[in-house]
Amino acid sequence: MSILDKIDFPKDLKTLDISELEILCDDVANLIHSTIKKEGGHYSSPLGVIELTVALHYVYDSPIDKLIWDVGHQAYPHKILTGRRE
């Protein structure tokens, strides 16, 4: 079981320690990689914001604190961490 399997909502990140956040980032990157390899799509935009997305959700209180993404592809990690993984 990966750490990502334990994350359905941003509040779930708050139970992790820093070393687990690093593993979570790898889990998200691997999911994006495998999905894009299978389905196609943009690769660099979501990969470039994984650590940023995890940090924002760890520090802020989403969805009360609003996050705005520049382009839709950057929102993939956000969607993965907010119950829209599938």
Secondary structure, 3 states (H helix, E strand, C coil): CCHHHHCCCHHHHHHCCHHHHHHHHHHHHHHHHHHHHHHCCCCHHHHCCHHHHHHHHHHCCCCCCCCCCCCHHHHHHHHHHCCCCC
